[in-house]
């Protein structure tokens, strides 16, 4: 429900209930009452606590049932008759989808970890023969890891990031690649240990290959994550430049125009911001970047939806080529 609706938002855990009780007890403008809590308020608090605890127990039971489906699936996978495989696959996919929904609640994500669900997801579901199960497993890991440092560290120590990067690079199913990249993002953004593991597995190269993929979604999300990481961690620019990233990014810009080119240009702006090597790489005459930027800027002018991409073009022109143009004018 939207804020300001005037309707009470019910807490979803014990801490929320207790906080509500304290706030309700201290809401008066005068001094705190000396008399004990009324029987009516005690009854309300007991009922509210019972409802919340019952709701949490129900969700834990649902998670346990889902895990029993996943365990049965992995145990029987090699014994299934062909006619039963489709039904079992649908049941497994449904269990993973329900777990992803439940684990949007951070308490449930932690409970799933304690129940062994994350181990099962990493060890069995990510390597399942069916792509629909693999991508739903990656989606579940992303749901659990997002904004949850405890789960992030647990998954990193399990070697999950390496498995996800391999899926982005090698899985034949395009949706698996996209969901694996989403899970990687949840493990490395604003997560120092995750970023270290990402770098140790040459993660920037994986993103570069993602930007050269046939999948529009994978190209866009790879470019966006690369832009985010370099914006937040400019100290890694030299490592990226040493990979020949400028040359590869310019090559990507020469592909048929797409909305993800905005992120590619943003990455180039990060690489030249106060970085002489980045500027030098962009000025390489063999790349023809100056003419490419002029042509792109002309195409984008007047298009309201392309103003940010145009701003990136102009930023690169100013950083890399403006004084060269001025020097040429003086020579003439």
Protein Blocks (a to p, Z undefined) as FASTA:
>chain_A
ZZhklpacddfbfklmmmmmmmmmmmpmbdcdfbdcdfklmmmmmmmmmmmmmmmmmmmm
mmmmmmmmmmmmmmmmmmpcfklmmmmmmmmmmmmmmmmmmmmpmklmmmmmmnommmmm
mmmmmmgfblklmmmmmmmmmmmmgoplklmmmmmmnommmmmmmmmmmomblklmmmmm
mmmmmmmgoplklmmmmmmnommmmmmmmmmpmblklmmmmmmmmmmmmmmmmmlmmmmm
mnommmmmmmmmmpccdfklmmmmmmmmmmmgopaklmmmmmpmklommmmmmmmmmmmg
opaklmmmmmmmmmmmmmmmmmmmmmmmmmZZ
